[in-house]
Amino acid sequence: MNRYLKNNLSKEVQERLQSAKVLICGCGGLGSGVISNLAGLGIGTLGLCDFDKVEITNLNRQFIHKYENIGKFKTESAQEWIKSYNPDIKIKLFTEPVKEDMFKDFDIIADCTDNFKTKFQLNDFALNTGKALVHAGVQGEMGQIMSIIPHQTACLRCVLEEKPEETGILKNISPIVNTIAAIESLEVFKLISDKENALLNKVLFINFKDYSFKTIKFSKNPHCIC
Ligand SMILES: [Zn+2]
């Protein structure tokens, strides 16, 4: 029996997923959820980039990392989970800070990092290499997701002209982080199968405190580097 039977996708779309190559930058909070969702969808090649090791404080929300993997690199721990779940997926590990050069072998980049400095860096690498980027971020009870097709749609710098202040210690609970990760994975799916309905030139903002979902349109800023 075909393991993707219950995806109920056309043969053509399922094959597109299986030939897609997605680089996941960050294998922590967002990354763990994105890895499991993309593995479930049947993305053929997953690149995993992270230089952190699994810590006990990750285990409140990063379900692919096992207790016995505390102290191991997150890339290796994530690889172990993928292999046990779906041995058909090809995996490339980058246990180091993200570099522009890593983008070349992938079709889509998923931003699963936890700071705006790296998020802007990923945006610029995507602009330089022309690779599609799914941006996602979570700050306490707020989250946002957008996709970027370089030079065609608004980029992160069109939306945020400067890096927002990062404030102290915020709630970091699994239902919120994993919901954003699930929507980020859905964006990867849409970029492959249904681009017209992806979050292009718009940002989805979610406030989990009152469950408000808002989609705000943005256009390319003529003064932006993109
Ligand atoms: Zn821009």
Residues whose N, C-alpha, C, O or C-beta is under 5 A from the ligand:
A	BS01	ZN	A154 C155 R157 C158 C224 I225 C226
